[in-house]
Amino acid sequence: MAEVERMSNEDALARAIAELLDEAGVRAQRKLIERLVETSIGLGRDGTSRANLKLSSAALSEMRRAFRIFAGHDGTPKVTIFGSARTLLDDPLWVQAEATARRLAEQGWMVVTGAGPGIMEAAARGAGPQQSLGVSIRLPFEEKPNDMINQDGNHVAMRYFFTRKLMLVKESSGFVCLPGGFGTLDETFELLTLQQTGKMLPAPIVLLDRPGGGFWRGFERFVREELTDYGMISPGDLDRVLITDSVEAAVEEIEGFWRNFDSLRWTPDRSATGPRPGASAPRGGDAGEGSAAREGSSHAHLAPSPANEAQYDRLVLRLRNAPSEEEIAELNERFADMLAEGRIEATEPLQPEVADRDRLDLPRLTLVPTPRAIGRLHVLIRAINELGSAPSR
């Protein structure tokens, strides 16, 4: 009897939520909005403390503000530039950040920064106010939004570091880190962690130093001598990162990564059995379930795991230009160690892609990676970008 009453109450609640959304005029993404409302009600039912409710409410509210600002720039590629808030105008690092941002803005990129002084202001000045997005943090002692960000509507202030870092990473297709303190190193390590674990779609990461500087080379020595040599990370985990003191090389790394590679998607592989490849392999979100692209998919750069826990998942790589049979044979020979079964193959759009009308005009390659092979995905993408069939630079 109690179970019947509980189900009746749940049905009544579902009807009330649906009526509320009807009255509010919510039409799109109804299931997800219903889940958000149900979760909020659940917090109340759980007797959640006032402090935790305030945290949840504030975090969701400021994410909503950030989503609205970023939504105005859907379809425009974005690069995030990290660096110290304490770098001064006459520092060579300021010049590097400003020049890099300017060059990328000239290529059509929007530059995302933490909206503060130092490197963040240099990057915003290089990109210009129309191509800058700022996500600042409210601090009691330092880091007020710089003038370049404050003069237009491309700025949102965050109370929490975790929501700020989400927005600094979530929508960008490339990252440039200049030397900085604890905050910059925290952001850099988080990028590396997200890439290593597959919780973030493959994207170029540049560690840019002042001309002749040794900051990032010292960082590299620490990583290789302490972390790699002690077996705490894999030997190739830092290979996906470019360390340079050249603005030209930094810009080329960001641009070149997207020379031929366009996007990826995971689909269930019904022909295979066994564990899926890596608990955190990249997969996209709502726009064509499982899709992730540089352009036109602003949500896709942080990604949940492949959906099917019991089977291998097939990875689809969408390209701008189709490779030749000879080039595919070369890829199979070079990356055979990545494959759990079968070969790298050129295919037509797979059924889930067709169902979602997901970038059907593009050529694609498919493969079934082995567990932990996701770390080499950067190498495979770079190899595809260097094929003779790839678009010219």
MOSUL-V247457 format. One record per helix or strand of 2 or more residues. SS is the DSSP state (h for helix, s for strand). FROM is the first residue (numbers start at 1). LEN is the number of residues. Records with the same first field share a line. If there is no record, write none. Layout:
SS = FROM-LEN  FROM-LEN
//
This chain:
h = 2-23  30-16  50-22  92-15  119-9  129-3  147-4  161-10  182-16  215-14  247-11  325-10  336-3  351-6  373-13
s = 78-5  110-4  132-6  155-4  174-5  204-5  241-4  261-8  291-3  313-7  339-9  363-7
//
